[in-house]
Amino acid sequence: MALRDQEDISQEVRVKIWKIISSGKNIQNLRSYLWRVAYTTALDFINHNMKYIDFDEERGLNPQHNPGEILNLSSELLFEEKEKNKLLMQEIESLSQNRRIVIKLSLKGMSIKETADFLGWSESKVNHLYYRGLEDLRKRLNKGQETR
């Protein structure tokens, strides 16, 4: 995460806290409340910014192709590859929020440990979400192939 992103999240948390304080709301457990505000703000920020990631660009056209092969691909194959990526992204978007975030961070190249550190979750939680998310994707994509 870039320093600018961290500053944006930090600023958003400050604004939310300032609004609550100025509204006069009585906060019973300040520590828990601050954690929840920071956590949800970071998740909202991640979720919002994941929409703008071009996974085709991030991964290259297809990680299985080497640059010399790309020149030999027909426009039909390129279109098919793009359609497959589009379908995959639609299925990823249909996952639960936590699974979707973990899968997208994995596609960005983050390991389970890096994702856990980044989100402030345990590695076992991230590992569980990752593999459950992959299983959901497999089921949905296989179901889509059976209907064709």
N, C-alpha and C positions, 0 to 999 in steps of 0.2 A: 504494500500500500504506500503510495507516495505521501510525502510530508504534507502536501497541499490537501490531500484527502483527509489526513488525520486532523488538520486544522479545521476543515469544513465540519467534520463530525464533532469536534470539540466545541466549535462555535454554536452548532445546532443544539447540543446538549445545554450549553450555557443559556441560550435563548429560551428553551423549554423550562429550565429551572427558574429563570427570571420571571417568566409568565406565571408560573405556579406561585411563586413567592408574592408577586404583586397582586395576585387574585385573593390572597389571604387564606388560602387553603391550609388546613392544619395537617401536617404530615406526621404520622405516628412513628414510622420507622424510617428515618432519613437515609440511613445506609442502604437499606433495601430499595427505597425509592430511587436514589441516585443510580444504583446499579441497574435497575429496570429501565430508567430513562436512557442511560448510556448504551445498554444492550439493544433496546428497540431502535434507537437512533442509528446505531451501526448497522443493524440488520436492514433497516429501511434504506440506508445509503447504499449498501451492497446490492440489495434487490433492485433499486432504481438504476444503478450503474451497470448491472449485468445485462440490461436490455440493450445497451449500446455497444456491446462487444460483438465484433464480427468474427465468429469462430472460424469461418472459412479463411479469413486473413490471418488469424492467430495460428492456425494449424497448418497453413499452406493449403493448397487445393485438396490434397489427400495425403496424409503422412505415409501412405504405402507407395506413393509414386515418387520416383526420383525426378529431378529437373529434366533430364533427357526424355523421359517418358511423356511428360506433359506436352511436349511439342507434337507427339504422335497421336494424342487423344482426339477423337472426333468431337464435333459439337454435340452430337447426341450423348456421348459419354459424359461430357462436361455438364450438360443439362441434367442428366440422370444423377450425377454426383451432387449437384446443387440441390436437387429435389430430395435426395436422401438426407442431406444435411438439414434442409428445411423441416422435413418430417421429424428428424431426431430432435431438433430444437423445439418443435411444437410439443413433442412428448415430454421433454425436459421441463417445459413451462407448466405442464399439467401435474407435475410432482408436487408433493407437499412442500411448503416453503423451506423447511430445514434441509430436506433431501435435495431440493433444487439448488440451494446455495452450495452445499457440499459438492454436488456433481459439477456445477459450473466452476468452482474453484479448482477442482481436479482437472477439468479441461484447460484451465489456465496454467496448469503445470504445478500446482501446489501438492505437496505430499500430505498424507494423513496428519503427520505431526505438525507441519506448517499450517494446515487448515485449523487444527485444534488450537494452536497458539494464537492464530489470527482471530478466531472467533471466541476464544476464552473458554472453550469446551474441553472435555476430556478426550483423549485419543480414542478411547473405546466408544464414546458417543459418536464421534465423527466416523469412525470405522463402521459402526452399525448403520448410520445414516447412508454412508457411501454404498455399502453392499446391498442394503435394502432398496436404495434408489436404483442401482444397477439392475436388480432383480425386477423391480417394477417396470423399468424400461424394456428389459428383455421380453417380459410378458406382453406388454402393450405392442411392441414392434412385431412379435411373433403372431399375435392376434390380428394385427393389421395385414400381415402377409397371408394368413389363412383366408381372409375375406376377399382377397384378390383373385 
